[in-house]
Amino acid sequence: MTFFEETLHNITTVPISILDTIIPLTKYTLLDLSTMNTALTELNMADADICQSYIDTVLIKKDASVAYGGYLEQRGLYATNSHFNKEGAALRNIHLGVDFWAVAGTKILTPISGKVHSFMNNDTKGDYGPTIILSHNVTNIQFYTLYGHLSLESLNGLYINQEFSAGEVIGSMGTPEINVNYAPHLHFQLINDIGAHKGNYPGVCTANDMEYFADNCPNPKFLLKV
């Protein structure tokens, strides 16, 4: 465990709900969208409706309300999207955050207190859509949390350095036409060094860059303990 991961782990000893607390954590189930999942072989998971249909089958089978997972998951759904698969460049297909899939409009909560670092509507197909980044300072360690695929309403009235308390509603999940063609979900990512990025930060990387990004964007489980 790195020093940053240990710091995250020590923030709390109990699991943190990042979605509306009316959904108990017992209603969360793991979801595998990796290239290793043979159930996805014949499915076009880049299609929001097909993706949603598959997720619904998992939720029903597991008697769950939220499907989550995806940290450092190699996914096939990025291969047909030019946002991730640019000519002459390596394919970006390693997912750097954890996704929480639920119904559009589901409230999203801040896991720990923080301030608005930046926000933006990243409306290129395959990007985040409406996005908020918070900055946090814990025992003099500065880091960031990113919330992607939000509703447009989530950006209303926001301003830089606006404070959010732990457990406060920061936004809600957007619909596919707003979150740039994904089934409704939250992309949640931890970032150690954000550099000059504002309102956006890579959420998917190439296999060659995975070591750097895995170090800079540790597994959210250290904080959330879900």
N, C-alpha and C positions, 0 to 999 in steps of 0.2 A: 504494500500500500504506500503510495507516495504521500508526501507531507500535505499536499492539497487534498487528496482523497481522505486522509485521516482527519483533516480539519472539517470537511463536509460531513463525514461520518459522526463526528462528535457534536454536531449542532443539536441533534436530538436523539433520543433513544427509542422513539416510537415512530411508526409509519406516518407519513404526511399525505393527506388527501390533496391532490392538485386539481381535482374536479369537485363539483358540487357535492357537499357532504351528505345530501339526501341519498346519494349512491354509496352504500357501504363498501368497504374494501373487499368484503367477501364476495362482491358481485363483479370483481375484476378477474379476467382470465388472460393467460398468455396467448399471444398470436405469433405465428411463424410465417413471415412473408419472404423468407430467404429462398435462394435458388435451390436449396436442399429439400424444400417441401415439394414432394412429387404431386401433391394435390393441385398445385398451381401450374403444372406443366402445360396444360391445354387451355389455360385461362389468360385472357389479356387483362392483367391487373392494372395496366395503365388506364383502362376504362373505368371511370368512377362508379358506374352502375354495376359492372361486373365485380369490381373490388368490394363494393358494398354488399352485394349478394353473397359473396364468399364469407365476409365478416359476419353477416347475419346468421349464416349456417353455424359458424363457430359459437356465436353467442347463444343461440338456441340450444345447441348440443351441450354447452357448459352451464346453461341456466345463468348466464351472466349479462351484465348491462354495459360493461366496458371491456374492450380487448386492448392489450398493451404489449409493447416490446419493440425490438428492432435495433438495439444498440450494437453497433459494428456489424450489423446484418448485411450480407451481400444480397442485393435484390435485383431481380430481373426486370422489374417494371420501369427502370430508367433507360433501358437500352434503346427504345424507340423515340426518346425525347431528345431533341437537339440541345436542350438546356444542359443535359448531362453527357451527351454523346456528340461532341463536336468533331468535325472532320479534321484529321491530323493530330488529335489529342487523345490521351488515354481516357477510357470510359470511367466516369464517376459513378460508382454503384455501391459504395460502402456507406451505410447510414450512420450518422454520428450522434443522433439523439434517441429519445424514446418517444414513440407515438402512442397516444391514447385515443382509441377509436370509439365514438359514441354518437348520439343523435345530434344533429345541428342545433345550435342554441344552448348546448350544455355549458353551464357556467365554469369558468376557469379561475382557480384561486392561486394567489401568490404563496409559495411554500414557506418563504421567510421574508422578513421585512427588506425593502429595498427602494431605490429611486429609479425613475425613468431615465435611462441612458439615451435611448433613441427609439424611433418608431417609423414605420414606412409601410405603404401598400406595395409589396413586390408582386406586381400583377402579370409578370411574364409567365406563360404556361409552364408549369413544372416547378415554379418558385414557391414562396411561402404565402403569397397573398398578404393580407394585413398581418403585420408583425410588430411585436413589442419586445424590447430588450431592457432588462432591469440591471442596475449595478448594485452590488452588495459589498459590505465590509464586515468581516467576521475576524475578530482577534488580529486586526490590522492586515488582513489578507483581502485584497480587492478581487472580485470575480463577477461574473455576469450570468444571467439566465435569459434564454431566448424562448419566446412563445410565438409559434407560427401557425398559419392557417386559421386565423381568427375571423370573426365577423367584421364588417366595415364599422359597425357601431362601436366596436371595441376601441377604435382610435378617436372617437368623438371626445373633444374636450381635453385630450391628453396634452401635457406639456413637459418639457425637459426638467428633470429633478423633482417631478411630482412624486410624493412619497406614497408607498403602499405598505400596509402592515401585513404581517403573516396571517394568512387565512382570508384576506380581503379579495373580493372579486376584481380581477384585472380585465376580464373580457369574456367572450363566449366563442364557441366553435362556429366557423363559417360554413355555408353551403358550398357545393361544388362549383357553382358559377362564380363565387367570390374567392374561394381558396385555390383558384386556378386548376380546377379539374381533378380534385381528389375527393374521395369519400370523406365525410366530416371527421375530423380528428384534430388533436393538438400535437404539434411537434414541440417537444420540450428538450432543451439542450443546455448543458453547462459549458461555460467558456472561461478559461483562465486568463489568457492574454487576448484581448479583442482587437488590438492594434488600432488601425484607423477606420475600421468598419463602423458604420452607423445605420441602424435600421435593418441590417442584414448581416449574415455571417454564413459561410459554407456549412450546409447540413448534410452534405454527401461528398465523399472524397474518392480519389482513385486508390487502388491497392498500394501503389508506390508511396502515397502520402499518408497511409493509415497510421504509421507509427507516430508521426508528428501530431496528427489530429487526435489520436487516442490519448496522447499525453496532455494536450491542451484542452480537450473536451472529455473529461472522465465520465464514467458511467453514472447517470443520474440516480442509480440505486443507492449510491453512497449518501446522498442527501435524503431521498424520498423513502427509502427502505420499504418500498411496495413489494 
